[in-house]
Amino acid sequence: MSSQYSISNKKRIAKNTLFLYIRMMLIMAVSLYTSRIILNALGVVDYGVYNVVGGMVVMFGFLNSALAQASQRYIAYGIEKDSVNMQIRTFSMLFNVHIIIAIVILLLSETIGLWLFYNKLVIPEGRMISAFWVMQFSIISLLVSVTQVPYNASIFGHEKMNAYAYISIVEVFLKLGVVIAIKYCFEDKLIAYGALTMGASVVTALLYRFYCVRKFSNCHYIRYWSSKLFKELFGYTSWSLIGNLAWTFNSQGMNILINIFFGPVFNAARGIASSVEAALSSFLYNFTTPSVPPIIKAYAVGDIKEMINLNLRSSKLGFLLFMCLSLPLISVIDNILSIWLITPPPQSNIFCILSLIYIQCNAMSGTLQNVVQATGKVKTYQISNGSLKLLALPVVYVIYKCGGDVVTYLWVLIVFSIVGLFVQLEVVNRLISEFHISEFLRSVILPALGAYILPLLLSLYFWQLNWSLVQAMGIVVLMILICCLSVWFIGFTLHERNWIVNIVKSKIKRK
C-alpha cells in the first residue's frame, strides 16, 4: 500500500507543483513590475506610509493565520476520512468561526489599531487623512481575507492547484490594472491605491467562492453549530495562535520599530525588500504546498514512513531550488534594483540580500511545521517556536535603542532562524518516534549546506564589484551554472542523480 500510495503522491505533487510554478512566474513578473510603478507613482514617503499602515493592520490578522492552519488540517483530514454530510458541517462550522474572528479583528483594529496609528506611528504632516483611509481599506481587505479561509482550505484539501493558480493569475492582473489606474487617473494616489486594492481583493474572493461552491460538495453553508467541534478547533488553534501571534508581531513589529527609529523612508526600503522576498518566497511556497495535503493524508491513514520521506524530500529540494534562484540575484542585486526602480530607497540592496539569506535559512525547515500540524499536537512546537520569534523583537528594540543600524534586525532574524530549526527538529523528534534528527541532519542539512556555502561566498564577492549590464547578465548565467553544479555533485546523492538521469532517459526514449 505504501509504495502505491507514494507513487500516486509523487504524480499528484508534480502536477500541482507545475500549476503553482506557472502561477508563480506570472505573479513574480507582474508583482515586481507593479512595485516599481507604485514606488514611482506614490513616491518614497507615501510608499513607506502604505507599507507601515497596511502592515500594522495585517498584524491584527494573527487570529486568522492560526485558524487557517486548523482549517487546512480539518478539511484535508475530513476529505480522507469523513462522509460528505460531515464535511459540510465541518465547513459550515469553520465559516462560523471565521465570522467570529472577523468581528474580533474589526474591534481590535478600530481600537488598539487607531491608538497605535495616532500615537506611535511616524506619519508625515499632511498625510494623516490619506493614511487613515488606507488603514480603513486595509481593514476591509483583511476581513474579506478572513472569511475566505475555509474556501481556500477546500481548494488545498482537494489539491486543485490548477484552480488556485488560475484565480491567482486573475488577481495579479487585477492588481496590475489598479497600478495603471493609479499612475494616470487620480489626484490623491495613496487613497486611490488603498481603495482599488481593496476592490481587487473582494473580486478575487468572490471568484474563489464561486468556484468552490460549484465544484466541491463540502463547500455549502448550512446553519450548524457544534460546541464539540468549536472546542476542538480552539484547542488546536489556541496553541497555533501563539506561533502566529509571534510571527505576526515579529514581522509587522519590525516594520513599526523601523518607522519609529528611522522614519517612513526606510519603511519604503523594507517594502522593496519585502516585495523581492514575497516574490521569491512564493517559489518556495509553491514547491512545498503540494506536499502538505499528502503529508496530512499519509498521517491520517497511518503511513508514517511516507510522511517522513515527503518531509525530507521537500525540505532538501526546496532549499536547493531556492538557492539556485536567490544567489544569482544577490550577485547582481545593485544592477537589478537600478533597472527595476531607477532610484532605489537607501540601503535597499542590503535589505534584499539579508532578506534572501533569511528566507534561505527558513527554507531548511521545509515542511516540519506541517508534520506537526498533521498530528494535531501543536502545543510544544508553537510555544517553543513562537517564543523565539517574540524574543527577537525586544532584542532588536534594544539594539536600535543603542544606536544599531537599520538592517540589524535581519541579522537577528537569521540567527534566531538557525536556532529555531534545531528547536523544531527536537520537537518533531519527541512527537514522532520514527523521526530521527540524525537522519534529517544527514539527508537534508549537511548536503544542503555543503552545496550552499561556496556559491554564497562567490555571490557576495561578485556583488561587491561594479558590473555593466552585459557583464551582470554573464554573472547571472555563471552563478546559475555554479549553483546547479553544486546542487548536482554536493546536494544530491548518487541515488538521486541516477534517478534523475533515468527519468530524463525515459523521456528521451518516448520521443
Secondary structure in CASP SS format (residue, H / E / C, confidence):
PFRMAT SS
TARGET T0000
AUTHOR 0000-0000-0000
METHOD secondary structure of the structure
MODEL  1
M C 1.00
S H 1.00
S H 1.00
Q H 1.00
Y H 1.00
S H 1.00
I H 1.00
S H 1.00
N H 1.00
K H 1.00
K H 1.00
R H 1.00
I H 1.00
A H 1.00
K H 1.00
N H 1.00
T H 1.00
L H 1.00
F H 1.00
L H 1.00
Y H 1.00
I H 1.00
R H 1.00
M H 1.00
M H 1.00
L H 1.00
I H 1.00
M H 1.00
A H 1.00
V H 1.00
S H 1.00
L H 1.00
Y H 1.00
T H 1.00
S H 1.00
R H 1.00
I H 1.00
I H 1.00
L H 1.00
N H 1.00
A H 1.00
L H 1.00
G H 1.00
V H 1.00
V H 1.00
D H 1.00
Y H 1.00
G H 1.00
V H 1.00
Y H 1.00
N H 1.00
V H 1.00
V H 1.00
G H 1.00
G H 1.00
M H 1.00
V H 1.00
V H 1.00
M H 1.00
F C 1.00
G C 1.00
F H 1.00
L H 1.00
N H 1.00
S H 1.00
A H 1.00
L H 1.00
A H 1.00
Q H 1.00
A H 1.00
S H 1.00
Q H 1.00
R H 1.00
Y H 1.00
I H 1.00
A H 1.00
Y H 1.00
G H 1.00
I H 1.00
E H 1.00
K H 1.00
D C 1.00
S C 1.00
V H 1.00
N H 1.00
M H 1.00
Q H 1.00
I H 1.00
R H 1.00
T H 1.00
F H 1.00
S H 1.00
M H 1.00
L H 1.00
F H 1.00
N H 1.00
V H 1.00
H H 1.00
I H 1.00
I H 1.00
I H 1.00
A H 1.00
I H 1.00
V H 1.00
I H 1.00
L H 1.00
L H 1.00
L H 1.00
S H 1.00
E H 1.00
T H 1.00
I H 1.00
G H 1.00
L H 1.00
W H 1.00
L H 1.00
F H 1.00
Y H 1.00
N H 1.00
K C 1.00
L C 1.00
V C 1.00
I C 1.00
P C 1.00
E C 1.00
G C 1.00
R C 1.00
M H 1.00
I H 1.00
S H 1.00
A H 1.00
F H 1.00
W H 1.00
V H 1.00
M H 1.00
Q H 1.00
F H 1.00
S H 1.00
I H 1.00
I H 1.00
S H 1.00
L H 1.00
L H 1.00
V H 1.00
S H 1.00
V H 1.00
T H 1.00
Q H 1.00
V H 1.00
P H 1.00
Y H 1.00
N H 1.00
A H 1.00
S H 1.00
I H 1.00
F H 1.00
G H 1.00
H C 1.00
E C 1.00
K C 1.00
M H 1.00
N H 1.00
A H 1.00
Y H 1.00
A H 1.00
Y H 1.00
I H 1.00
S H 1.00
I H 1.00
V H 1.00
E H 1.00
V H 1.00
F H 1.00
L H 1.00
K H 1.00
L H 1.00
G H 1.00
V H 1.00
V H 1.00
I H 1.00
A H 1.00
I H 1.00
K H 1.00
Y H 1.00
C H 1.00
F C 1.00
E C 1.00
D C 1.00
K H 1.00
L H 1.00
I H 1.00
A H 1.00
Y H 1.00
G H 1.00
A H 1.00
L H 1.00
T H 1.00
M H 1.00
G H 1.00
A H 1.00
S H 1.00
V H 1.00
V H 1.00
T H 1.00
A H 1.00
L H 1.00
L H 1.00
Y H 1.00
R H 1.00
F H 1.00
Y H 1.00
C H 1.00
V H 1.00
R H 1.00
K H 1.00
F C 1.00
S C 1.00
N C 1.00
C C 1.00
H C 1.00
Y C 1.00
I C 1.00
R C 1.00
Y C 1.00
W C 1.00
S C 1.00
S H 1.00
K H 1.00
L H 1.00
F H 1.00
K H 1.00
E H 1.00
L H 1.00
F H 1.00
G H 1.00
Y H 1.00
T H 1.00
S H 1.00
W H 1.00
S H 1.00
L H 1.00
I H 1.00
G H 1.00
N H 1.00
L H 1.00
A H 1.00
W H 1.00
T H 1.00
F H 1.00
N H 1.00
S H 1.00
Q H 1.00
G H 1.00
M H 1.00
N H 1.00
I H 1.00
L H 1.00
I H 1.00
N H 1.00
I H 1.00
F H 1.00
F H 1.00
G C 1.00
P H 1.00
V H 1.00
F H 1.00
N H 1.00
A H 1.00
A H 1.00
R H 1.00
G H 1.00
I H 1.00
A H 1.00
S H 1.00
S H 1.00
V H 1.00
E H 1.00
A H 1.00
A H 1.00
L H 1.00
S H 1.00
S H 1.00
F H 1.00
L H 1.00
Y H 1.00
N H 1.00
F H 1.00
T H 1.00
T H 1.00
P H 1.00
S H 1.00
V H 1.00
P H 1.00
P H 1.00
I H 1.00
I H 1.00
K H 1.00
A H 1.00
Y H 1.00
A H 1.00
V C 1.00
G C 1.00
D C 1.00
I H 1.00
K H 1.00
E H 1.00
M H 1.00
I H 1.00
N H 1.00
L H 1.00
N H 1.00
L H 1.00
R H 1.00
S H 1.00
S H 1.00
K H 1.00
L H 1.00
G H 1.00
F H 1.00
L H 1.00
L H 1.00
F H 1.00
M H 1.00
C H 1.00
L H 1.00
S H 1.00
L H 1.00
P H 1.00
L H 1.00
I H 1.00
S H 1.00
V C 1.00
I H 1.00
D H 1.00
N H 1.00
I H 1.00
L H 1.00
S H 1.00
I H 1.00
W H 1.00
L H 1.00
I C 1.00
T C 1.00
P C 1.00
P C 1.00
P C 1.00
Q C 1.00
S H 1.00
N H 1.00
I H 1.00
F H 1.00
C H 1.00
I H 1.00
L H 1.00
S H 1.00
L H 1.00
I H 1.00
Y H 1.00
I H 1.00
Q H 1.00
C H 1.00
N H 1.00
A H 1.00
M C 1.00
S C 1.00
G C 1.00
T C 1.00
L H 1.00
Q H 1.00
N H 1.00
V H 1.00
V H 1.00
Q H 1.00
A H 1.00
T H 1.00
G C 1.00
K C 1.00
V C 1.00
K H 1.00
T H 1.00
Y H 1.00
Q H 1.00
I H 1.00
S H 1.00
N H 1.00
G H 1.00
S H 1.00
L H 1.00
K H 1.00
L H 1.00
L H 1.00
A H 1.00
L H 1.00
P H 1.00
V H 1.00
V H 1.00
Y H 1.00
V H 1.00
I H 1.00
Y H 1.00
K H 1.00
C C 1.00
G C 1.00
G C 1.00
D C 1.00
V C 1.00
V C 1.00
T H 1.00
Y H 1.00
L H 1.00
W H 1.00
V H 1.00
L H 1.00
I H 1.00
V H 1.00
F H 1.00
S H 1.00
I H 1.00
V H 1.00
G H 1.00
L H 1.00
F H 1.00
V H 1.00
Q H 1.00
L H 1.00
E H 1.00
V H 1.00
V H 1.00
N H 1.00
R H 1.00
L H 1.00
I C 1.00
S C 1.00
E C 1.00
F C 1.00
H C 1.00
I H 1.00
S H 1.00
E H 1.00
F H 1.00
L H 1.00
R H 1.00
S H 1.00
V H 1.00
I H 1.00
L H 1.00
P H 1.00
A H 1.00
L H 1.00
G H 1.00
A H 1.00
Y H 1.00
I H 1.00
L H 1.00
P H 1.00
L H 1.00
L H 1.00
L H 1.00
S H 1.00
L H 1.00
Y H 1.00
F H 1.00
W H 1.00
Q C 1.00
L C 1.00
N C 1.00
W C 1.00
S C 1.00
L H 1.00
V H 1.00
Q H 1.00
A H 1.00
M H 1.00
G H 1.00
I H 1.00
V H 1.00
V H 1.00
L H 1.00
M H 1.00
I H 1.00
L H 1.00
I H 1.00
C H 1.00
C H 1.00
L H 1.00
S H 1.00
V H 1.00
W H 1.00
F H 1.00
I H 1.00
G H 1.00
F C 1.00
T C 1.00
L H 1.00
H H 1.00
E H 1.00
R H 1.00
N H 1.00
W H 1.00
I H 1.00
V H 1.00
N H 1.00
I H 1.00
V H 1.00
K H 1.00
S H 1.00
K H 1.00
I H 1.00
K H 1.00
R H 1.00
K C 1.00
END
